[in-house]
Amino acid sequence: MVVGSTMNHFALVIILGIFVFVYGWWEASDPAFSYSLQHAKQISLDPALPQANLRQSSCHHFSCFDIYKCGSQHSHLSVYIYPLDQFITKDGSQVAPLSKEFIQLLDTIKASKFYSPEPSEAGLFVPTIDLLNLGRVNTAAVAQSLARAELWDQGSNHIIFNMFPGSLEDLRTDRAIIASAGLTRETYRPGLDISLPAYNPLFNHNITMAGARRWFLLSSQVNLKLDIGEMGEGSRSLVVLEQCNAGDRSRYRCLGNRKLMYPEVLSNATFCLVTSSGQPDLAYTLFNSLGSGCIPVIISDTCVLPFSEVLDWNKFSYKFYEHDLAQVMEFLSSVSETKIREMQVQLEFVFQKYFSSIRAITLTTLNVLNTRIYPQNIITFEDWNIPPQSFIPQNPLFLPVIPPPTDGFTAVILTYDRLESLFSVITRVSAVPSLSRIIVVWNHQTKPPPPVDQWPRVNKPLKIIQSSANVLSSRFYPYDEIETEAVLSLDDDINMLTSDEMEFAYHVWREFPDRLVGFPSRSHVWDNSTSRWKYESEWTNDISMVLTGAAFYHKLWHYKYTAAVDTVNKDIKAWVDQHMNCEDIAFNFMVANATGKAPIKVAPRKKFKCSTPSCDNVQMLSSDQGHLIERSECVNMLVGWYGGMPLRSVEFRADPVLYKDSFPEMLKMFNDIGSL
């Protein structure tokens, strides 16, 4: 197999993995397992009994899930577990022998907040038929067993758990939710089914992602076609095939025909190629890679990744279509060491929280279902993917958390040549009591600024600086003239803010000196139809960005944006300067990534009208659809650069005390705050 370009210092190891995980290795010798079996009732089945209907492939959440069964008296999902019965066929064999994993699954539900001992109060039902390993069950008898369930109702509001490979189409599960590791784009029913990881107990211990790794890219191809009755601990080995000829030895390290322990060998690789002819095989290779701290490189056109409804796999894996296999090595060789470390940290976080045990997998499944049914309990996409603290850049600048001295703020106004609106902005901001100095960044290189006698007469120092290039980043340069800690960044057409609004915003910033505090707010939303982020300018209660056209922040962010030794920031700044767009979005990403906090919108003002009489708000740039598309592309580009979405959404706005109360104006501060 040839995967990529010449990489003298990387090793590509091609591996044929022989590994099969079999549920039910543990017998009744386990005390907890024996106790559970003692309470199981045996029920004999007759072949003439009716079976459950075929799986309804057209089902979705609103057609096959009866939400009214969940009731109106509960604040979260309520789950009922059927009695632990064991079904026996006419010849005396068990329909679905109970495994230790299945007992753990049931015990997890029973110990959780979701469990209900009363079926009349439950909205979800779990049959006690162990279908985790479809290779150990009698599918026809399973259909009979399900049909006998007292509350079956064509499978509505029932959930079937499955992890070991088998044909889901052979199961007659009617309308039931399928939580399985074998789902593909053809079998997955969005909004109803849940894609699970293919759990492997060899990785139920704490894993460590850190440390040097011997190989750059490793391919472990799992073979699940062997007789499952013959497998055991002895199968945990693999053969490393000779894949290199004489001409290839300068490119890849060839190990020859040697045996290595599987899956331990995976922990020696930075990236693991995850590809297989079938989804079950791929699911097991994927889990073993995650459990080894090896960043998955997934090659598939059809796979549905585990918990992809809520987890952002872009943070800790790469996915390619099968026809792009030849480009994989070249792409991976361009990934920086910093990005690799961040992905390894995120991988460890996700594995430990969602995949590392039957308990974690079960609770994650119930939480996903809970967010579908109870909107008030929705966990945002960001919350599912919150990275640990170590995901924050290793050497962040000092972040101010205490109010600075009352030395006021410096207004930095970016302009090109709109003199009328610029002079209006200068006049308005000069009336703010806490203003210390005004700096005008003149971004026009061929046209000099007007003579001194043509500028407005103001009572605060005014400095005009002509930039060396017409780039939007000129407003974020750490000018020596900025002597205050607080900076008010303004566009030259934001001339509708009142003195009270700007003064109040400055006082809010003093309470939150590590945040962006300002007026025009925006948000980012996840688009399920495109699986991408959208930049949203509609007025909503949620905000995640405050635009730097009218915002307060600490001057240290000028150094971080312009001068800090940070490859990501340098690349972003270069892109923004070239494309003349998105500097404000990039600034929000930078602050959020370093602080992990949301910005703060100040006062109820929503509209920021154009400064010229001929300007119609409908024709403003921010309302143009093409502009929104470009901004959305910027958001997704920045997510790729940062390796995740650092923006945090918040429903919060700061208003003055007594702002809306009926008190004499002389008793209130900041009376002149607009409502538009």
C-alpha positions as CSV (number, residue, x, y, z in Angstrom):
1,M,0.0,0.0,0.0
2,V,1.4,3.4,-1.0
3,V,0.0,6.2,1.0
4,G,1.9,9.4,0.4
5,S,4.9,11.4,-0.6
6,T,8.6,10.9,0.3
7,M,9.1,11.4,4.1
8,N,12.7,10.3,5.1
9,H,12.1,10.9,8.8
10,F,8.7,9.3,9.0
11,A,7.8,5.6,9.1
12,L,4.8,4.0,7.5
13,V,4.1,0.6,9.0
14,I,1.6,-1.6,7.3
15,I,-0.1,-4.0,9.6
16,L,-2.5,-6.9,9.3
17,G,-4.3,-7.1,12.6
18,I,-5.9,-10.3,13.8
19,F,-8.1,-9.3,16.6
20,V,-11.7,-10.1,17.6
21,F,-13.4,-8.8,20.7
22,V,-16.0,-11.2,21.9
23,Y,-18.7,-10.2,24.5
24,G,-19.3,-12.9,27.0
25,W,-15.7,-13.9,27.8
26,W,-16.7,-13.7,31.5
27,E,-18.9,-16.5,32.9
28,A,-20.8,-16.8,36.1
29,S,-17.5,-16.8,38.1
30,D,-17.9,-13.0,38.5
31,P,-19.9,-12.4,41.7
32,A,-21.9,-9.5,40.4
33,F,-22.6,-11.4,37.2
34,S,-23.8,-14.5,39.2
35,Y,-26.1,-12.4,41.3
36,S,-27.7,-11.0,38.2
37,L,-28.3,-14.4,36.7
38,Q,-29.8,-15.7,39.9
39,H,-32.7,-13.3,39.5
40,A,-33.3,-14.1,35.8
41,K,-36.5,-15.9,34.9
42,Q,-36.4,-18.5,32.0
43,I,-39.1,-18.2,29.4
44,S,-39.5,-20.9,26.7
45,L,-40.3,-19.8,23.2
46,D,-42.4,-21.6,20.6
47,P,-41.4,-21.2,16.9
48,A,-45.0,-20.5,16.1
49,L,-45.1,-17.4,18.2
50,P,-45.4,-14.0,16.3
51,Q,-42.2,-12.0,15.6
52,A,-41.6,-8.3,15.7
53,N,-41.9,-6.5,12.4
54,L,-39.0,-5.7,10.1
55,R,-36.9,-2.6,11.0
56,Q,-38.6,0.5,9.6
57,S,-35.9,2.3,7.7
58,S,-38.0,5.3,7.1
59,C,-38.4,6.1,10.8
60,H,-37.3,9.4,12.3
61,H,-37.6,11.0,15.7
62,F,-41.0,12.6,15.0
63,S,-42.7,9.6,13.3
64,C,-41.5,6.7,15.4
65,F,-40.9,8.1,18.9
66,D,-43.9,9.0,21.0
67,I,-42.7,12.1,22.9
68,Y,-46.0,12.2,24.8
69,K,-45.0,9.0,26.7
70,C,-42.3,11.2,28.4
71,G,-45.0,13.1,30.2
72,S,-45.0,16.7,31.3
73,Q,-44.0,16.2,34.9
74,H,-40.4,15.3,34.3
75,S,-37.3,17.5,33.9
76,H,-35.3,14.8,32.1
77,L,-35.6,11.5,30.3
78,S,-37.0,8.6,32.4
79,V,-35.9,5.0,31.5
80,Y,-37.5,1.7,32.4
81,I,-35.7,-1.6,32.3
82,Y,-37.7,-4.8,31.7
83,P,-37.3,-7.7,34.2
84,L,-34.1,-9.7,33.6
85,D,-35.7,-12.6,31.8
86,Q,-33.8,-15.3,29.8
87,F,-35.5,-16.6,26.7
88,I,-35.0,-20.2,25.8
89,T,-35.6,-21.8,22.4
90,K,-37.4,-25.1,21.9
91,D,-34.1,-27.0,21.8
92,G,-33.1,-25.5,25.2
93,S,-30.5,-23.0,24.0
94,Q,-30.4,-19.4,25.1
95,V,-31.7,-16.8,22.7
96,A,-29.2,-14.2,23.8
97,P,-26.8,-15.2,26.6
98,L,-26.1,-12.4,29.1
99,S,-22.6,-10.8,29.0
100,K,-20.9,-8.9,31.7
101,E,-20.9,-5.8,29.6
102,F,-24.7,-5.9,29.2
103,I,-25.1,-6.3,33.0
104,Q,-22.8,-3.3,33.4
105,L,-25.0,-1.4,30.9
106,L,-28.2,-2.2,32.9
107,D,-26.5,-1.4,36.2
108,T,-25.4,2.0,34.8
109,I,-28.9,2.9,33.8
110,K,-30.3,1.8,37.1
111,A,-27.8,3.9,39.1
112,S,-28.3,7.0,36.9
113,K,-30.7,9.9,37.3
114,F,-32.6,8.6,34.3
115,Y,-33.8,5.3,35.8
116,S,-37.5,4.8,36.7
117,P,-38.8,1.6,38.3
118,E,-42.3,2.4,37.1
119,P,-43.1,1.7,33.4
120,S,-46.1,4.1,33.5
121,E,-43.7,7.0,34.3
122,A,-41.0,6.1,31.7
123,G,-40.5,7.5,28.2
124,L,-37.8,5.1,27.1
125,F,-37.8,1.3,27.5
126,V,-34.8,-1.1,27.6
127,P,-35.4,-4.8,26.8
128,T,-33.2,-7.1,28.8
129,I,-32.2,-9.0,25.7
130,D,-28.4,-8.9,25.2
131,L,-27.8,-7.9,21.6
132,L,-24.4,-6.4,22.2
133,N,-22.8,-9.3,20.2
134,L,-25.1,-10.3,17.3
135,G,-22.8,-13.2,16.6
136,R,-24.1,-15.0,19.7
137,V,-27.8,-14.6,19.3
138,N,-30.6,-16.4,17.5
139,T,-32.1,-13.5,15.4
140,A,-35.4,-15.2,14.7
141,A,-35.9,-16.0,18.4
142,V,-34.9,-12.4,19.3
143,A,-37.7,-11.1,17.1
144,Q,-40.1,-13.4,19.0
145,S,-38.7,-12.2,22.4
146,L,-39.2,-8.6,21.5
147,A,-42.7,-9.2,20.3
148,R,-43.5,-10.7,23.8
149,A,-42.5,-7.4,25.5
150,E,-45.6,-6.1,27.3
151,L,-44.9,-2.5,26.2
152,W,-43.4,-3.2,22.8
153,D,-46.0,-1.2,20.8
154,Q,-44.1,-1.9,17.5
155,G,-40.9,-0.9,19.2
156,S,-41.9,2.7,19.8
157,N,-39.7,4.4,22.5
158,H,-37.6,1.2,22.9
159,I,-33.8,1.2,22.5
160,I,-31.6,-1.7,21.3
161,F,-27.9,-1.6,22.2
162,N,-25.4,-3.4,19.8
163,M,-21.6,-3.2,19.6
164,F,-20.3,-6.5,18.0
165,P,-20.7,-6.7,14.3
166,G,-23.7,-8.3,12.6
167,S,-26.3,-7.4,10.1
168,L,-28.8,-5.0,11.6
169,E,-31.0,-5.7,8.7
170,D,-31.4,-9.3,10.0
171,L,-32.9,-8.0,13.2
172,R,-36.7,-7.4,13.3
173,T,-36.7,-4.3,15.5
174,D,-39.6,-2.4,14.0
175,R,-39.5,1.2,15.2
176,A,-37.0,0.8,18.0
177,I,-34.0,3.1,18.4
178,I,-30.8,1.4,17.3
179,A,-27.7,2.3,19.3
180,S,-25.0,0.5,17.4
181,A,-21.3,0.5,16.4
182,G,-22.3,-0.9,13.0
183,L,-24.2,2.0,11.5
184,T,-23.5,3.4,8.1
185,R,-25.0,6.3,6.1
186,E,-27.3,3.7,4.5
187,T,-28.5,2.2,7.8
188,Y,-28.4,5.2,10.1
189,R,-31.7,7.0,10.7
190,P,-30.7,10.6,11.7
191,G,-32.5,11.9,14.7
192,L,-33.5,8.4,15.8
193,D,-30.5,6.0,15.9
194,I,-27.3,6.6,17.8
195,S,-23.8,5.6,16.5
196,L,-21.8,4.0,19.3
197,P,-18.1,3.2,19.7
198,A,-17.1,-0.5,19.4
199,Y,-16.0,-0.9,23.1
200,N,-12.9,-3.0,23.7
201,P,-12.2,-3.9,27.4
202,L,-8.5,-3.8,26.8
203,F,-8.7,0.0,27.0
204,N,-10.9,0.4,30.1
205,H,-7.9,1.7,32.0
206,N,-6.6,5.2,32.1
207,I,-4.6,6.0,29.0
208,T,-1.7,8.4,28.7
209,M,-1.4,10.2,25.4
210,A,1.9,12.0,26.1
211,G,5.4,10.7,25.2
212,A,7.5,10.1,22.2
213,R,6.0,7.8,19.5
214,R,8.1,5.6,17.3
215,W,6.0,5.7,14.1
216,F,4.4,8.6,12.3
217,L,1.6,6.7,10.5
218,L,0.5,3.2,11.3
219,S,-2.2,1.1,9.5
220,S,-3.9,-1.6,11.6
221,Q,-6.3,-3.6,9.5
222,V,-8.7,-5.6,11.7
223,N,-9.9,-9.0,10.5
224,L,-13.3,-9.9,12.1
225,K,-14.2,-12.8,9.9
226,L,-12.7,-15.6,12.1
227,D,-14.7,-18.1,14.1
228,I,-15.5,-16.2,17.2
229,G,-15.6,-19.4,19.2
230,E,-11.8,-19.8,18.8
231,M,-10.7,-16.4,19.9
232,G,-9.3,-15.4,23.2
233,E,-6.3,-13.6,24.8
234,G,-3.9,-15.6,22.6
235,S,-5.1,-13.6,19.5
236,R,-3.6,-10.4,20.7
237,S,-0.8,-10.5,18.2
238,L,-0.3,-9.4,14.6
239,V,2.0,-9.9,11.7
240,V,3.9,-7.0,10.3
241,L,4.0,-7.7,6.6
242,E,7.0,-6.8,4.4
243,Q,5.6,-4.0,2.2
244,C,8.8,-2.4,1.0
245,N,11.0,-3.3,-2.0
246,A,14.6,-2.1,-2.4
247,G,13.5,1.2,-3.9
248,D,11.3,2.0,-1.0
249,R,13.7,1.5,1.8
250,S,14.8,5.2,1.7
251,R,11.2,6.3,2.2
252,Y,9.7,4.0,4.8
253,R,11.1,1.9,7.6
254,C,10.5,-1.8,6.7
255,L,10.1,-4.1,9.6
256,G,9.9,-7.4,7.8
257,N,7.8,-10.4,8.9
258,R,7.8,-9.8,12.7
259,K,5.1,-10.3,15.3
260,L,4.1,-7.4,17.4
261,M,1.5,-7.3,20.2
262,Y,-1.8,-5.8,19.2
263,P,-3.2,-3.4,20.2
264,E,-0.2,-2.3,22.2
265,V,1.7,-1.5,19.0
266,L,-0.8,1.3,18.3
267,S,0.5,3.3,21.2
268,N,3.8,3.8,19.3
269,A,2.2,5.7,16.5
270,T,1.2,9.4,16.1
271,F,-1.4,8.7,13.5
272,C,-3.4,5.5,12.9
273,L,-4.9,4.8,9.5
274,V,-8.5,3.6,10.1
275,T,-9.9,1.9,7.0
276,S,-11.8,-1.3,6.3
277,S,-14.1,-2.9,3.9
278,G,-16.9,-2.9,6.4
279,Q,-18.2,-0.5,9.1
280,P,-17.9,-3.0,12.0
281,D,-14.2,-3.6,11.2
282,L,-13.7,0.1,10.9
283,A,-15.5,0.8,14.3
284,Y,-13.1,-1.6,16.1
285,T,-10.0,-0.2,14.5
286,L,-11.2,3.3,15.4
287,F,-11.8,2.5,19.0
288,N,-8.4,0.8,19.4
289,S,-6.7,3.8,17.9
290,L,-8.6,6.2,20.3
291,G,-7.7,4.0,23.2
292,S,-4.1,4.0,22.3
293,G,-3.9,7.8,22.0
294,C,-3.2,7.5,18.3
295,I,-4.9,10.2,16.2
296,P,-7.3,8.4,13.8
297,V,-7.0,9.1,10.1
298,I,-10.3,7.7,8.9
299,I,-10.7,6.6,5.3
300,S,-14.4,6.0,4.6
301,D,-17.2,7.2,2.4
302,T,-20.0,5.8,4.5
303,C,-19.1,5.6,8.2
304,V,-21.2,7.3,10.9
305,L,-18.7,8.3,13.6
306,P,-19.6,7.5,17.3
307,F,-21.7,10.2,18.9
308,S,-21.0,12.5,15.9
309,E,-24.4,14.1,16.6
310,V,-22.7,16.0,19.5
311,L,-18.9,15.4,19.2
312,D,-16.7,17.5,16.9
313,W,-14.4,14.8,15.4
314,N,-12.4,17.5,13.6
315,K,-10.8,18.3,16.9
316,F,-9.1,14.9,17.3
317,S,-9.2,13.1,14.0
318,Y,-8.9,13.5,10.3
319,K,-11.3,12.0,7.8
320,F,-10.8,11.4,4.1
321,Y,-12.9,9.9,1.3
322,E,-11.5,6.7,-0.1
323,H,-10.5,8.3,-3.4
324,D,-8.2,10.7,-1.5
325,L,-6.1,7.9,0.1
326,A,-3.1,8.8,-2.0
327,Q,-3.0,12.3,-0.5
328,V,-3.1,11.3,3.1
329,M,0.7,11.1,3.8
330,E,1.4,14.5,2.1
331,F,-1.4,16.1,4.2
332,L,-0.3,14.6,7.5
333,S,3.3,15.7,6.9
334,S,2.1,19.3,6.9
335,V,0.4,19.1,10.3
336,S,2.4,21.1,12.9
337,E,3.7,19.6,16.2
338,T,1.5,22.1,18.1
339,K,-1.6,21.0,16.3
340,I,-0.7,17.3,17.0
341,R,-0.3,18.0,20.7
342,E,-3.6,19.8,20.8
343,M,-5.4,17.0,19.0
344,Q,-3.8,14.4,21.4
345,V,-5.0,16.4,24.4
346,Q,-8.5,16.6,23.0
347,L,-8.5,12.9,22.0
348,E,-7.6,11.9,25.6
349,F,-10.4,14.2,26.9
350,V,-13.0,12.7,24.6
351,F,-12.0,9.1,25.1
352,Q,-12.0,9.3,28.9
353,K,-15.3,11.2,29.1
354,Y,-17.3,9.4,26.4
355,F,-15.7,6.1,25.3
356,S,-13.5,4.6,28.1
357,S,-16.1,2.3,29.7
358,I,-19.5,0.8,29.3
359,R,-20.7,3.2,31.9
360,A,-19.4,6.2,29.9
361,I,-20.9,5.0,26.7
362,T,-24.2,4.3,28.3
363,L,-24.5,7.6,30.0
364,T,-23.5,9.5,26.9
365,T,-26.2,7.7,24.9
366,L,-28.8,8.7,27.5
367,N,-27.6,12.3,27.5
368,V,-27.9,12.5,23.7
369,L,-31.5,11.2,23.9
370,N,-32.2,13.5,26.7
371,T,-31.1,16.6,24.7
372,R,-33.5,15.5,21.9
373,I,-36.5,15.3,24.1
374,Y,-36.2,18.0,26.6
375,P,-35.1,21.3,25.0
376,Q,-34.5,23.0,28.4
377,N,-31.8,20.4,29.1
378,I,-30.0,20.9,25.8
379,I,-26.2,20.7,26.1
380,T,-24.7,23.0,23.4
381,F,-22.3,21.7,20.8
382,E,-19.5,23.6,22.4
383,D,-20.3,22.1,25.9
384,W,-19.9,18.5,24.6
385,N,-16.5,19.5,23.2
386,I,-15.1,21.7,25.9
387,P,-11.4,21.0,26.0
388,P,-9.5,20.6,29.3
389,Q,-7.5,23.6,30.5
390,S,-4.3,22.2,28.9
391,F,-5.9,22.9,25.5
392,I,-5.4,26.6,26.1
393,P,-2.1,27.8,24.5
394,Q,0.9,26.7,26.6
395,N,2.3,30.2,27.1
396,P,-0.6,32.7,27.1
397,L,0.0,36.3,27.8
398,F,-0.8,37.7,31.2
399,L,-4.5,38.0,31.4
400,P,-5.8,40.9,33.6
401,V,-8.4,39.9,36.1
402,I,-8.4,42.9,38.4
403,P,-9.6,46.5,37.4
404,P,-6.8,48.7,36.2
405,P,-6.2,52.2,37.7
406,T,-8.8,54.7,36.7
407,D,-6.6,56.2,34.0
408,G,-9.3,56.2,31.4
409,F,-9.2,54.7,27.9
410,T,-7.7,55.4,24.5
411,A,-10.0,55.6,21.5
412,V,-8.5,54.0,18.4
413,I,-10.4,54.9,15.3
414,L,-9.7,53.3,12.0
415,T,-10.4,55.3,8.9
416,Y,-9.7,55.6,5.2
417,D,-11.0,58.9,3.9
418,R,-14.6,59.3,5.2
419,L,-14.0,62.7,6.8
420,E,-17.5,63.7,7.6
421,S,-18.4,60.6,9.6
422,L,-14.9,60.4,11.1
423,F,-15.2,64.0,12.5
424,S,-18.6,63.2,13.9
425,V,-17.2,60.1,15.7
426,I,-14.3,62.1,17.1
427,T,-16.7,64.8,18.4
428,R,-18.9,62.2,20.1
429,V,-16.1,60.2,21.8
430,S,-14.4,63.4,23.0
431,A,-17.4,64.0,25.2
432,V,-16.9,60.8,27.2
433,P,-15.6,61.7,30.7
434,S,-13.2,58.7,30.9
435,L,-11.5,59.3,27.6
436,S,-7.8,59.9,27.9
437,R,-6.6,60.2,24.2
438,I,-7.8,59.7,20.6
439,I,-5.7,58.0,18.0
440,V,-6.8,58.1,14.4
441,V,-5.2,55.4,12.2
442,W,-5.2,56.8,8.7
443,N,-5.3,53.8,6.4
444,H,-4.9,55.7,3.1
445,Q,-1.3,55.6,1.8
446,T,-1.7,57.9,-1.3
447,K,-3.9,60.5,0.2
448,P,-2.5,62.4,3.3
449,P,-4.7,63.3,6.2
450,P,-6.2,66.8,6.3
451,P,-4.2,69.7,7.7
452,V,-4.4,70.2,11.5
453,D,-6.6,73.2,11.3
454,Q,-9.4,71.2,9.6
455,W,-9.8,68.6,12.4
456,P,-12.4,69.0,15.1
457,R,-11.5,71.0,18.2
458,V,-11.6,68.6,21.1
459,N,-10.5,68.8,24.7
460,K,-8.4,65.6,24.7
461,P,-5.1,64.8,22.9
462,L,-5.6,63.8,19.3
463,K,-2.9,61.9,17.4
464,I,-3.1,61.0,13.7
465,I,-1.0,58.0,12.5
466,Q,-0.7,57.2,8.9
467,S,-0.3,53.4,8.4
468,S,2.3,51.9,6.1
469,A,-0.3,49.6,4.4
470,N,-4.0,49.6,3.9
471,V,-4.8,46.6,6.0
472,L,-7.5,46.0,8.6
473,S,-5.0,44.8,11.1
474,S,-3.6,48.4,11.4
475,R,-6.2,49.1,14.1
476,F,-4.6,46.3,16.3
477,Y,-1.0,47.5,16.2
478,P,0.5,48.2,19.7
479,Y,1.1,51.9,19.2
480,D,3.4,53.6,21.7
481,E,0.8,56.3,22.0
482,I,-1.6,53.9,23.8
483,E,-0.7,54.6,27.4
484,T,-3.9,53.4,29.0
485,E,-4.7,49.7,29.6
486,A,-8.2,50.2,28.1
487,V,-8.7,50.6,24.4
488,L,-11.9,51.6,22.7
489,S,-11.8,50.4,19.1
490,L,-14.1,52.3,16.8
491,D,-15.0,52.4,13.1
492,D,-15.2,55.8,11.5
493,D,-18.9,55.4,10.8
494,I,-20.1,54.4,14.3
495,N,-21.4,57.9,15.2
496,M,-24.6,57.0,16.9
497,L,-23.2,55.9,20.3
498,T,-23.9,58.4,23.0
499,S,-21.5,59.6,25.7
500,D,-23.4,57.7,28.4
501,E,-23.3,54.5,26.4
502,M,-19.5,54.6,25.9
503,E,-18.9,55.7,29.5
504,F,-21.0,52.9,30.8
505,A,-19.3,50.3,28.6
506,Y,-15.9,51.5,29.9
507,H,-17.1,50.9,33.5
508,V,-18.4,47.4,32.6
509,W,-15.0,46.6,31.0
510,R,-13.3,47.6,34.2
511,E,-15.2,44.8,36.0
512,F,-14.2,42.3,33.3
513,P,-10.8,43.5,32.0
514,D,-10.0,40.2,30.3
515,R,-13.1,40.3,28.1
516,L,-14.3,42.0,24.9
517,V,-17.0,44.5,26.0
518,G,-19.0,46.3,23.4
519,F,-22.1,47.0,21.3
520,P,-22.6,45.3,18.0
521,S,-22.9,41.5,18.8
522,R,-23.0,38.5,16.6
523,S,-23.2,34.7,17.1
524,H,-22.1,31.5,15.5
525,V,-24.5,28.6,15.0
526,W,-24.1,25.0,13.9
527,D,-25.8,24.1,10.6
528,N,-26.9,20.5,10.7
529,S,-27.6,20.5,6.9
530,T,-24.0,21.3,6.0
531,S,-22.2,20.2,9.1
532,R,-20.5,23.5,9.3
533,W,-20.6,26.7,11.3
534,K,-22.6,29.7,10.3
535,Y,-21.9,33.4,11.1
536,E,-25.2,34.8,12.3
537,S,-26.1,38.5,12.3
538,E,-29.7,38.2,13.4
539,W,-30.7,39.8,16.7
540,T,-31.0,36.9,19.2
541,N,-30.5,36.5,22.9
542,D,-27.4,34.4,22.3
543,I,-24.1,36.2,21.4
544,S,-20.6,34.8,21.0
545,M,-18.9,37.8,19.4
546,V,-18.6,41.5,19.9
547,L,-17.4,43.3,16.8
548,T,-14.4,45.5,17.2
549,G,-16.1,48.3,15.3
550,A,-17.2,49.5,18.8
551,A,-15.6,47.5,21.6
552,F,-13.5,47.9,24.7
553,Y,-10.6,45.5,25.4
554,H,-7.2,45.4,27.1
555,K,-4.3,46.7,25.1
556,L,-2.3,43.5,25.6
557,W,-4.5,41.9,22.8
558,H,-2.7,44.3,20.4
559,Y,0.6,42.6,21.3
560,K,-1.0,39.2,21.1
561,Y,-2.5,39.8,17.7
562,T,0.4,41.6,16.1
563,A,3.7,40.8,17.9
564,A,3.3,37.6,19.9
565,V,5.4,34.6,18.7
566,D,2.5,32.5,17.7
567,T,2.4,30.7,14.4
568,V,-1.4,30.4,14.3
569,N,-1.9,34.1,15.0
570,K,0.7,35.1,12.4
571,D,-0.9,32.9,9.7
572,I,-4.3,34.3,10.6
573,K,-3.1,37.9,10.5
574,A,-1.5,37.4,7.1
575,W,-4.7,35.9,5.7
576,V,-6.8,38.8,7.1
577,D,-4.5,41.4,5.7
578,Q,-4.6,39.7,2.3
579,H,-8.3,39.3,2.1
580,M,-9.4,42.5,3.9
581,N,-12.0,40.8,5.9
582,C,-12.7,39.0,9.2
583,E,-10.2,40.9,11.4
584,D,-13.0,41.3,14.0
585,I,-13.9,37.6,14.0
586,A,-10.2,36.7,14.2
587,F,-9.9,39.0,17.2
588,N,-12.8,37.3,19.0
589,F,-11.4,33.9,18.3
590,M,-8.0,35.0,19.7
591,V,-9.5,36.3,23.0
592,A,-11.9,33.4,23.4
593,N,-9.2,30.8,22.8
594,A,-6.9,32.4,25.4
595,T,-9.6,33.1,28.1
596,G,-12.3,30.4,27.5
597,K,-14.8,33.2,28.1
598,A,-17.6,34.8,26.2
599,P,-17.7,38.6,25.3
600,I,-20.1,41.0,27.0
601,K,-22.7,43.0,25.1
602,V,-23.5,46.4,26.7
603,A,-26.9,48.2,26.6
604,P,-29.9,47.4,24.6
605,R,-28.8,49.1,21.4
606,K,-29.1,46.8,18.4
607,K,-29.1,49.0,15.3
608,F,-26.0,50.7,14.1
609,K,-27.2,52.9,11.3
610,C,-25.1,54.1,8.4
611,S,-23.8,57.6,8.9
612,T,-24.8,59.1,5.5
613,P,-28.3,60.3,4.7
614,S,-28.4,58.3,1.5
615,C,-27.5,55.0,3.3
616,D,-30.4,52.5,3.5
617,N,-30.0,49.9,6.2
618,V,-31.3,47.2,3.9
619,Q,-28.3,47.8,1.6
620,M,-25.7,47.8,4.4
621,L,-22.8,45.4,4.0
622,S,-23.7,43.4,7.1
623,S,-27.1,42.5,5.7
624,D,-25.8,41.4,2.3
625,Q,-26.1,37.6,1.8
626,G,-22.8,37.3,0.1
627,H,-21.1,39.1,3.0
628,L,-22.7,36.6,5.5
629,I,-21.4,33.7,3.4
630,E,-17.9,35.1,3.4
631,R,-18.0,35.6,7.1
632,S,-19.2,32.0,7.6
633,E,-16.3,30.8,5.6
634,C,-14.0,32.8,7.8
635,V,-15.5,31.2,10.9
636,N,-14.9,27.7,9.6
637,M,-11.4,28.6,8.4
638,L,-10.6,29.9,11.9
639,V,-12.0,26.7,13.5
640,G,-9.6,24.7,11.3
641,W,-6.7,26.9,12.3
642,Y,-7.4,26.6,16.0
643,G,-8.3,23.0,15.8
644,G,-11.7,23.6,17.3
645,M,-14.4,26.2,18.2
646,P,-13.1,28.5,21.0
647,L,-16.1,30.9,20.9
648,R,-18.5,30.6,23.8
649,S,-22.1,31.6,23.6
650,V,-23.9,33.5,26.3
651,E,-27.3,35.0,27.1
652,F,-26.2,38.1,28.9
653,R,-26.3,41.9,28.5
654,A,-25.1,44.6,30.9
655,D,-27.5,47.5,31.5
656,P,-27.1,50.3,34.0
657,V,-28.8,49.9,37.4
658,L,-32.3,51.5,37.5
659,Y,-32.1,52.0,33.7
660,K,-35.8,51.0,33.1
661,D,-37.1,51.9,36.6
662,S,-39.3,54.9,37.1
663,F,-37.0,57.1,39.1
664,P,-36.1,60.8,38.7
665,E,-33.2,61.1,36.2
666,M,-31.2,63.0,38.8
667,L,-31.1,59.8,40.8
668,K,-29.8,57.7,38.0
669,M,-26.6,57.5,36.0
670,F,-26.3,56.9,32.2
671,N,-29.7,58.2,31.3
672,D,-28.8,58.7,27.6
673,I,-28.7,55.1,26.5
674,G,-30.6,54.4,23.3
675,S,-33.0,51.5,22.7
676,L,-32.3,51.1,19.0
